[in-house]
Amino acid sequence: MAEKELVQEQPSMSNEAEKQYLTSNGSLWFPVTVSSHKHGGGLRVTSGRRIRAEKRPDDTKGDTKKMQFKTRYFGSWQEAQRIMSVIQSLNITTKRIRMSATQGEVKVYINGEYIVNFGDKIVLQDRGASSDDYYGDDIGGWRSSEPDSGFVLGLIWHPLDYVYHYSEKICKALGITQEEWIEGSRNREE
């Protein structure tokens, strides 16, 4: 079952810190972080400390032992909240399909509707390696090295969306316009 959680927080500062923060150059940017479990996927949406910068900070991504995450910054707290709400409405699930011991693919669904296939990277497990570092079915020692979270997060803020057009597929599935989605062209230009 996919985990979905919406956490909204707008950090407060002491009066002196707020005063100094607001006198620096640049605009305020509000982060939205989307994270997913490596085993099992699911989405968690959070917001953290706003920052001041001359232009929109670059998207960031990273991972921990159990999760992967992506962060994008937005120009207002209202826009960050809207984005969080849109992402919260997504139930992204995956289904791994193995054609043979060494070949596989992953079908990705949004709210139960098929969206896209990704190729799955099937490798021979290293002897003595933890099974937590591999995913999907084990066929003769061959398993996927790609976590579930990579496929879930692959549809959100993809750096090559202008080539692959994943956001268009999501908009179609959700019945919304590109302007309502989180991949507006203005984000690439900033």
N, C-alpha and C positions, 0 to 999 in steps of 0.2 A: 504494500500500500504506500502511496506517495505521501511524504511528509510535507505539509504546507503550514507555514507560520509567517505571520506578518508582525514585525516589530517596528514600531515607530517611536523614534526618540529624537528630540531636538535638544542637544546638550546646552545647559545653562553655564554661564561664566560669572565670575565675580564682577562687580561694577568696574573695578580698575582694569581687569583683564579685558572686559568688553570694550571699554573706552579705548584702550591701546589697540585692540584688534580692529576696531572700526575706523581708526585713523590711518591705517596702512593703505597702500595703493592696491588697486585691483577690485574685483567683484567677489561676492560671496558665492561659493559653490557647495552644493549639498550632495553628499554621496548616497548612492543606493547600491547595496551589495546583495548579490544573489549567490547563494551557495547550495551545493547539492552533495549528498552522500556518494562516495565512490562505489559502495556496494548498495544498490537499491535506488539510487537517484533521489527523486523528490526535490522540492524547492523550499528554500527559506529565504525570506526577503527582510533585510534590515537597513537601517540608516545610521550613520555615525556622526562624527564631528565634522562640522562644516569647516571649510578652509577659504582663505582669501588668495586669489591669484589673478594675474592679468588676463589670462585666457583659460578656457576650460581645461582642467588637468586631463592628461591622457587616461584612457581606461587602464585598469590594472587587473591582473589575475594572479592566482596563486593556489597553493594547496597545502593541506596538512596530511597527516597519516590517514585520516578518515574522510576528508571533505576536499572539494575544490570550490573556488569562488571567483567571481568577477565583480568589479566595482566600476560604476560610471558616475560622473558628477553632473548635476543639473543646476540651472541658474536661479531657481527659487525653491523654497520649501514646499510650496503648493504643487509645483511640477514634480518634485521628488515624491510627494505623497501620491500623486496621480499615477506615476510610474509604478510605485509599489503596489497600488491597487490593481493595475492592469496585470502585472506579473503574478500577483496573488491569485488572479482568476484562472491562471494556467495550471493544468494538471498534465505535466509532460511525463510520459511513460515510454519505456523501451521494451523491445522484444528481440532477443538474440536468436538468430537462425544460423545453424551450421549446415553447410552443404557437404562438408567432408571434415576429416580430422584437422585439416590445415586451412580451411576456408570458411569464412563466415561473414555475416552482415548484421546490421542492427536496424530494425524498423523503429521509427520514432513517431509517437502519437501525441496530439494535443487535445485534451478533453475528449479522448476516445476516438478522435479522427486521425487517420493516417496522414502524415505530413511528408516524410522523406526517409530514404535509406542511406545509411553510412556504411562504408566498408569496415569490417572489424579486423583488427590486427591480431592474428592467431600466431602464437609462438610456442616453442617447446619450453616448458617450465625448467628453470635452473634447478639442479639437484640441491636439496637443502634449503631452497627458497621458501619463504612463507606463502601459504596459499592465499593470504590476504592481499598479496601483490598481483593476483590473477583473478580473472572474472569469467563468468559463464561456465558452461559444461566442460568437464575434463574428459577428453577423448584421447586415450593413449599418451597422456602427459601433455597434450596440446591444449592450451587455453588462451583466452584473450588477455592482452596486456593493456587494453583500454578500459578504464573504469566507466561505470554507468553514468557517473556525473559528467564526464566529457561529452557524451551524446546529449544529455539534457541541457547542459549549458551551451552546447554548440549552436543552439538555435537563438540564443539571446546575445545581442551585441556582437555578432560575429564580425571579426575585423575585415573579412572579405565579403560582406553582405552585398556590396555593389556588384560583385561578380556572381555570387551564388543565389542571391535574392531570397534568402530564407525568410526575411521579414514579410515579403509578399505572401508567402505560403501561410505564415502565421495570421496575417490580416484576413486572408480568405477564410481560414478555419474559424476565426473569431467573429467574422462578419463586420470588420471595422476597416477604416481607411488608414493609409500610411501616416497621415497627420495625427491620428489617434494612437498610433503605435509608437513604440519607444525608439524606433530606428530612423527618425526623421533625417532628411538629408542635411538639415542645419547642423546636426551633431558631427558629421564628417567635415564640414567646412570650418567649424570653430577651432 
